[in-house]
């Protein structure tokens, strides 16, 4: 009670009447005692500073991990509702049955103890209330009469400041259990591995009697002695009829097989992360699902035993609940105790190369910008971007391929071409919106290799990104704590673009499907994507359905590459095992098309809306008003001579009866070059009318080698040469190569030409086709002696 309130209370008391002097003296004495107490309270204020053991709990309240307090004690703070009625009743009846009736000191008990101790000449009976015991635990001193008085004073202070239930909580938090264990909660966890509210009657009474002799009643050392002492009090409770007789009979027969156990150490990487992130916080309540965590830990550990003979030693897994956005499993490494292979490294936060795992996000970005649709054709042929020449994983090429097939088979070259169309900077900005920390730092330095793993990402970032697809384009940070109820959600992708990616990533006809993956009839339907970093140092597999998103990384924390390491055969089997365990036999409900999705007929040859000449038609999904409406042009009509030997342009078109109109494939120059290099048959246009002298300005050949603007270092002694090659249009048959305006050679359109520079410096490379179209390129040559 505040001092001002006490003063008002004392002032309101009526003064004793003149006829009753003893009342006047009594009132005066009471006022004097109150004033003395107030003075002493000001001079010696009650200061309570208890250092508790930080505790990390799962979603159901189970302790995942605990750490020593600052004074190296196992002292865990009780939460609301953790004191069972059984424990409370046992403690009060044994220690202080009048706890709720006295003001902190029991005068009757003090008088009885004083008489008994004086008559027997020694201390045989104490009179400490629970409040006085709390005072002694807070201010431990040698047990003398003077210190007993200070105990009384502190007890009164406690009663002044706290409620009875709060004082009882303090007692149960501080009561000693031998060694460095203090408090009922720490004793319950370390001796029985359970919460105080789950204690049986026998366990509760055992923990009630131990504090009387914590040094001589040590669980695991003197269990028989504890049982005898426990049963003595159980019999006392029976005489007092405190508990039902049946419960008491069972408690008397219950053995005490307990011993001191280690503190729980579930999800150690996650626990250490939060311990450092929230210093000074006593209880950190997380969203982790203990059942899911234990399954993931067991699956990952067992799976890694199969990989060790391949020199693969580490794995990390993150599981997100898509409905609540809560983290349900966090496995930083499959074996925390494996010091030889860096088991204490947290693989969920480690920055690694993502391989191909960013491709779905790029394709979705291109979908929502209207650049492509699933059936759009894209060329998969060798390309050169200023010296950057990406290659597909298997080193092969597919020619023209649909977008959905390019993503499902994770081809590299179409992804690089698509990133070039979207723009590296635009895509980087998208990744920054998805909270990719390393990309925020290095975004300005990234190039086209970004989409093939040329950047740094974390497993938690990738998993949160894939959860965006599961939520139809809505991104939200992962919920780690139960108190994180308000999440900053953002529309990262349009629902239509996310739906298109979801449909593609569920296809089963793809190279990243593990062997025997479909043996289980109860495997839930999921969308997934794999990735393998350059040098085979990281294997990824991230999958999702409506309920969960699961991210898996497998590799070596040392950074050592392994020839057998890849996302398909190394990471995906673990991903499938996890889904088959935590979401076993779930209904295969999938996402329905949002209102923004439409369907249209497109040409099978180009994936574009049909034109009059299109014969093979398929149905494609698209975004009305966003997706490009450009019609198919996979064929073009060309006027040719009646014998088909020559083609004409508008300048040399003969009389109508002297030529015919024919349809020819409208291939791009790079596809034509691919056909030639792969020795694939194709329909070639006849050469242009040789009698026509018009010079064409459009569709000049593209010089693919040497790369424009590059500097080439050549060893003069070896007489090294540069290769000249170009991509030209279908009607071109011959090209003419010039270096510094001097003819080098006339060659077939797709024929590589080699020449040896005769001097160092800047060279002008020119390519002239037989239509009169010319392209210039400049390179620099230096000689090495």
C-alpha positions, 0 to 999 in steps of 0.5 A: 500500500502506498505511504500516502494511502497508509497516512490517510488510513491512520488519520481516519482512525478515531482517537480513543475516548478519555475514559479508556486510557489503555486504548489510547496507549494501544493506538499510540503504540500502533502508530509508533510501530507503523511509523517505525516500519515506514522509516525502516522501509525507507532506510532499508527498501526491499530490493528483489533482483532474481536471475532466472534461467532463460527458457525457450518453449515450443508452441505447446509450452514444452521446454525446448532449451534452457540456459544457466542463470547469470549466477550459474543456477538452474532457476526457471521462472514459473508461468501462470497456471504451472502450479498444479492444485496438488502441488499447491495444497501439499506445500501449504499444508506442510510449510504454512497452513495459515499462509492466507490468514497471517500478515507474513508472520504467525504470532502463535507459531512464534510464541509456541516455538519460543516456549519450546526452544527455551524450555528445551534449551535448544532450537527444536522448532521453527516458526518461519512462514512461507513469506519469512522463508522467501525473505531468507532465500532473498537475503540469506544470512546466518540463522541467529535471533537478530537475523530472525528479526530482520527476516520478520521485517523483510516478510512484512515488506513482502506482504506490503508489496506483493499479493499472497499468490505472488509470494507463493510464486516467489517461494516456489521459484527460489526453494532449493533442491540441492546443487545448483537447482532452485525452484520447483520448475527447474526440479521438475524439468531436471528430475522428471523432464516435465512441467510442474503442472504435470507432476503426480501426487507422489512426485509433488510431495517428493519435491515438497519434502526435499527443500527441508534437507536439500543436501541430504535428500538428493534425487538419484543419490538418496532415493530410498531416503526420499521415498521414506520421507515422502511416504511419511508426509503422504500418511500425514495427508491421509490423516488430514484427508487432504487428498482422495484416499485412492490417490494417496494409496497409489502415491505410496506405491509409486517408485522413485526412479528419477535421477538428475537429467540434462536440461532439454536441448531440442532445436539447439541452433534455434534456441541459441539464436533466440537466446542471443536475439532476446538477451535478458528475456526469461521465457521465449515462447516460440511457434515450434511444433515439437512433434514436427521438429522431432520427426524432422530431426530423426529423418534428417539424421537417419538420411545423413547416415546414408550420405556419409560414405559419399563424403556428404556430412551436413543438412539443414531443414526449415518447415513453415506452416503456410496458414499461420506463417509459423515456423514449425521445425528448425534444423540448423544441422542434422547432428549438432554434436558432430564437431568434426564436420561443423555440426554447430554451424546453423545451416538455416542462416548460412549464406550459400549459392542458391543454384537454380532455386531462384528461377521460379521467382524470375518466371513468375516476375516475367508472367506478371509483366506479360512477357511470357505465358507457360506455352510461349516458346523460348530458344535454348541454344548457346548464347554469349553475353559480352563474354558470359556464356552460360551452359545447361546442367547437362551440357546439351541444348533443346532448340525451341522449348516452351517456358513451362518445360524450360522451368520444369527441366530447370534449363539455364540458358532460357533462364538467363535470356529471360533475366536479360529481358526482365532486367537484372536491376528489376529482378534484384529489386524484387528479391530485395522486397523478399528480404534477401539480406545478401542481395540488399548488400550486393545487388548493384554488383550482380549480373546475369549469373545471378539466376544460376546461383551467382549470389548469396542466399539463406535457407530461411530466405528461400523457404519464405520466398517459396511460401509466397507461392503457397500463399498465392503471391503474398509475402510475409516474414516467418513467425518465430514467436507466438507473440508475433501476431501482427505480420507485415504482409506484402503482395510480392507477386500477382495471384495469376503469376503465382498460380502459373508457377504452381502448376508448372512445379507440380509436373512429374515428368521432369528430370529432378524427380528422384528415383522411386519417389512415387512408390508411396501412394500417400505422398501429398501433392506438392510443388517443388524446385531443386537447385545445385550450386556451381562446383556441387557444393550445395544441394537444395530442394524446396517444396510446398502445398497449401499446408506446409513449405519445407526447405532442405539444404544438403552439403558440407559446411566446409564448402567442399564440393562432392561429385555426387551432390545435386538437388535431385538425388541428394536433397529431394529424397529428404524433402519427400520423406518429410512431407510424407511424414508430417503431411501423410495421406493429406487430401490432395487439394490444390490451388484453383485458378484466380479470377485474373487467369484466363485461357486462350488458344495458341499455336503449338509452334510459338505459344503465341495467339493463333494466326491464320496459318497455324495448324496445331493449336493448344490451350494456354493460360494467360493474364488478360490485359497483361500478357502479350497479344502478339500473334504467331509469326512462326511462318512467313510468306516469301515470293519465290521463283516458279522453280523455287531457286530464288527469292524476291524482295519488293524491289525485284518482284517480277510479274505476277505470273512469274513467281509464287508465294510460299510459306517458310519457317521464320527461324531466328538466326541463333536457331538456324546456327543451332540447326547447322551445328547440331546437323539438324534438318531444316527448311532453308529459304532460297537465295535472294535474286542475284540480279537485285542490287538493293542493300537491306538495312534490317536483319544484319548478321550478329557477330557471336565471336569474337565478343565485342568489347573484349580484350584477348590475350594471345601467345605469340609463340603459339600463333594463336588465332581468333574464331570468327562466327555469326548468326544470320537470317534464313535467306543468307547463304554466304557471309564475308569477313573483314578485319580492319576493312581487309577481306579475310575470307568468304564463307558459308553462313554458319562456317567458323573462320579462324584468323591470326592477328598480325599486330596488337591493338584494337581490331575492327571486325566486319561481317557482310552477308550476301544481302548487303547487310553489314555489322561491325564489332571491335575487340582488343588484342594483346600478345604474351611473350 
